[in-house]
């Protein structure tokens, strides 16, 4: 397969350039993943009779490949990152497509694991390629547009579910097969038609742990712990506590995605203007308040309208998290990007593997307490964000560096 440098790629047709490939991948991944996410809570409750402990176990299994994302470093010794990312997309699509074929606990956990390998290895490589292929001065704006593109793809997937679920009496199997098949097909086409893009800086092929990146590692760890609350329990609350049907829960995701599609480019400008420090501080303060309000829903019986509004606001705050990527890009040695992306994904998932099971057991006793604990996690992230300098760069990674 032809190998071209980024400079040479700029003379090719626009649709054959690296940035266009990033947009294609940003479109392909959410089609399968968004459908899986939208249907998951209803699928496991209605078909497999999951309770809070079961859903916690499923998400712990799902996070295992993220914990093992450091294995990407060994793979890229033999396989180029671009190829690994696209093959991972194929695996995500195929595993998603056959999810409904095995509606028992063992089958659901196995396919969740396979689709998660595809998702997490794709995300690890994708983050690395973004930071290698996009210049520092353009990164916030381009990442904002990539967020908007991914949201648009998810919006289409969710919109189809909302419109056709009851009208066509759509089955879980049909929805999973169509969405997974589209993702796999797009990835296969990209493998065939795109040349291999060579990054300007050769990447280290060994595990990198640098003392000066410690704050980035700590923020990644807390992000992984905090993300589980939204991924696992926010949607599960809407189904278990308020009895949301598939089309009702998907409608909330549609609102989230429509807002992200519009606000993604705006978020990029926000990060560029206010900087990573201020953006992350704003995100973590907002998340702490949202999680406390979630707890109030269970503790004080607040209603469904507030729960729905919090669900949307929660998602918007998480959309600002790409500021953590641009913070790392500013402080990193360019040759460290690929191995550190893999290490960061593993660190991000250390808490994510065990936390859903533990919080699932806490959920059986007190759902409100789960969200109070989440607010504590967001507050810890806030304390760490205060250590980011206003103008991070190599040698000035934290406020203590100079």
N, C-alpha and C positions, 0 to 999 in steps of 0.2 A: 504493500500500500504506500502511496506517495506521502512523503514527509515534507512539510513546508514550514518555514519560520513565520512568526507573527507579522514580520515586515513584508514578506512575500505574499502573505494572505491578503494584505490590504489592497493588492492590485487585482485580486480575483473578484468575481461577482459578489455583490453584497450578501446574497443568501448563502454563499460558500465561506464566509468569514467566521472566525471564532466566536465573535459576539453574537452572530445569528444562531450558531449552534447552541450557545448558552440559552438563548430565548426558546429554541425548539425543545430543549431538554426541560426547561422551566415549564413549558406547556404540557409535555408528555407525562411527567411524573404525577402531577395532581389528578389527572383523569382517573388513574387507578386508585391512588391513595385517598383522594377525596371521597370516592364512592365507598371504599372500604370503611372509612371513618364514619361517613354519614349513616351507613346501614348497620354498623357493628353493634351498637347498644341494643337496637331493636332485634337484630338477628340473634344475639346470644340470649336475650331475655325470652323472646317468643319461641325460638326453636330449641335452644339448649337449656333453658330455665336457669340461667346464671344468677347468682346473688352477688353481693358486694365483694365477698372473699374470692369468688370465681373470677370476676372481672379484674380484680387486683392481680391474681395469678396470671391471667392472660397477658396483661400489660407488662408484668415482670418478664415473662417469656419473650415478649416482643422486644424488650430492651436489651436482651442478651447480645444480639449481634452488634448493637451500638457499643456495648461494653468491650466487645472484641474488635472494634474498628481499627485498633492499632495493627491488626493483621494486614491491613491495606499496604503497610510499608513493605512487608515481605512480598506481596503480590506484584507491586509496581517495579520490583527488580526484574521481573520477567514480562510484565504486561504494561503497556503504556496507560497512563491515567485515563485518557480519553476513551480507550477501548474498555477498560474496566468499568467506567461509569455507564457506558451504553449497555454492556452485558448485564450489569446490575439492574438497569431499567427493564430489560427483557425478563429477568427473573421476577422482579416485582409484578410485572404485568401478568405473567403466566400463573404465579401463585395466587394472585388476586382473582384471576378468572375462574379458578376451580375451587374457591373457598366454600361455596355452598354444596359441593359434592360430598363433604364429610362433616355433617352437622353434629357430631358428638364431640365431647370434650377433647379427646385425643387428637381427632382430625383437625379441629379448630386450632389447637395449640401448635400442631405440626406445620400447618399452612401459614399460621401467623409467624412462626419462626422463619420459614422460607421467604415469605414476602418481606419480612423485616430485614433479612440479610440483603436482599435487593435494595430496599429503601435506604438502609444506613450506609452501605458501601457506596451507593450512588451519592448520597448527601455528603459523605466524607470527601469523595473525589470532586464533586461539584464545587464545594466550598474552596478546595485547593485551586481548581482551574479558574474560578472567578477571580481570586486574589492574584493569580499569575497572569491572567490575560487582560485584566482591567487595570488601568493606571490608577495611582493613588488619588490624583486630583479628580478623577471621574467616578471613582468607586461608589460613593454614597448615592449619586444620581442614578448610575446604572443598576445598582442593587435595588434601588427603589422601583425602577422600571421592571426588573425581573420579578420583584414581589407582585407588582401589578399584573404582569403576564400570568404568573402562576395562579393568582386569584381569579383572573378571567377564565382560565381553564377549569378551575374548580367550580366557578360560578356556572359554567355551562353544564358540567357534570351534575351538580346539585339541581340546577333548573330542570334538567331532563327528568330527574327522579321525582321532583315535586309535581311536574306536569303530567307525567305518565304513570306514576305509581298506582293511583286508584283508577284512573281513566282506562288504562290498558291492563289493569290487574297484573302489574309487573311482578315477577317473582324475584327472590333474592338471587337465584341462579342466573337468570337472564341479565340482571343488572351487573353482577360481578363479571360474567363472561364478556359482555360487551365492553365495559370499561377497561378490564385487564387486557383484552385483545387489542384495543386501540393503542394503549401504552406500549405493549410489546412490539406492535407493528411499526410505530414511529421510530422506536429505538433501532430496530433492524434496518430500516431505510437509512437512518443516519450512519450506521456502521458501513453501509455500502457506498453511499454517495459522498461522504466527507473525507478529505485527506487527513492525515495525522498532523496536528499543529504542534510545533516545537516551541516551548516556552523560552524566553530570552535567558533565563538563569537555570542551569541544570540543578535538579533537586537532590538533596541528600537521600540515600536509600537505606538509612539506618534510623533507629528510634532516637529522637532528639528530646532531651529534657534540659532546659536551660533555666538557671536560677533567676535570670532577669525577666522571665516570662511568668513568674509565680502568680502575679495578680490576675493575669489572663486565665491561668489554670483554675484559680479559686473562683473566679466569676463563672467559668464554664461548669464547675462542679455544682454551684448553687443554681445555675440555670437549669441543669438536668433535674435536680430535685424539685424545683418549683414548677417546671413544665408538666410534671406528672399530674399535678392537681387539676389542671385544665384538661389534659389529654384523657385522664382516667375518670375523674369524678364530676367534673362540671356537666358533661353531657349525660352521664349516668344519673345524676341528680334530676335532670329534666325529665327523664323517662320514669325513674322509680318514684320520685316525690310528686311529680305533677302529671304523670301518665301521658307524656307526649308521644304521639304516633310518629311513624317514619317521616311523613311529609311535613309535620309540624316542626320536628327537630331540624330537618333539612332546611326549612324556611329560615331558621335562625342562622344556619351556616351561610345561606344565600345573602342575608343581610351583611354578615361579616365580610364576605368576599366582595360584595358590591362596594362596600366602604373601602376595603383594601385596594381594589382596582382603581378607585378614584384617588385615594390618599397615598398609595405607594410612592408615586413620584414626589408628592409633597413631603413624605417622611424622608426621602433622600435629601431634599433641600433643607429640612430641619436639621439633619445630622451634619450637613455641610456648614450650616450657619451657626448652630449652637454648639457643635462639637460633641464628641462621644461622651464626655463626662456628664454634661448637662442633660443630654438625651437619656442616658441610662438612669440618672438620678430621678428624672421625671417618670420613667417607666416603672421603677421599683416602688416609688411612693404610691403611684396609682394602683399597682398590683396589690400592695399591702392593704389599701383601703377596700379594693374589690373583694379580696379574700375574707376580710372581716365582715363585709356585708353578706357574703355567701353564708358565713356562719350564723349571722342574724336570721337568715331565712329559716334555718332549722330550729334555732334556739327561741325565736320570738314569733314564728309563724308568719313572717312577711310573705307577700303574695307572689303569684306567678309572673306578673308584669315586671316587678323588680328583678326577679330571677332572669328573665329574658333579656332585660336591659343590661344587667351585669355580665351575662354571657357574651354579649356583643362588645361591651367595653373591654372586658378581659382579653378578648381576641385582638383588639386594636392595640392594646399595650404591648402584647407579645410581638406585634409586627415591627416594633421599634428595635427589636433585639439584634438586627443586622448591624447596629452600631458597634456591637462587640467584635464583629468581623473586621470592620474598618479600623478599630482600635488596634487589633493585632497586626493588620497590614502595615500600620504606621510604625510599629515598634520592631517588626520582624526583620531578620536577615532574609533576603529573598530566597535563598537556597533552603531555608527552614520551613517554607510554607506547606509543602506536601506532607512531610513527616509530622509536623506539628498539628496539622488538620486532623490526622489520624489519632494522635495522642489526645488532642482536645476532645474528640468525639468519645474516646474511651473514658476520659475523666468526666465528661458530661453525663455518662451513663453509669458511673459507679453507684451513685445513689438511686438512679432510675431502676436498676435491676431489683433491688430488695425493697425499695420504698413502697411500691404499689401493694405488695402483699401485706406489709406491716400496716399501712394506712387502710387497706381493705378490712383488716381485722378491727382496727379502731372504728371504722365506719359502722360495723355491726353494733357497736356500743353507743357511739355518738358521732353522727355525720358532721355536726357543727364543729366538733373538736378538730376534725381533719382540716377544715378551712382556717381555723385559728392557728394551727401549726403551720399552714401554708403562709399565713401573714407573717409569721416569725421568719420563715425562709426568705420572703421578699425583703424584710427589714435587714436581714444579714447581707443580702445582695446590695442593698442601699449603702450600708456601711463600707462595703468593699468599693463601690463605685466612687465614693468620696475620695479614694486614694488615687484615682486616675488624674494625671496632670491635664491642664487645659490644652497643652500642645504636646501630645505624646510623640516620641521619636526614639530611635535606638540610643541607648544611654540615658534616656529620660522616660522610663516605662511607668514609674509611679512618682508620687509627690516626694518620696524619700530618695529618689535616685540622684538628685543634685541638691 
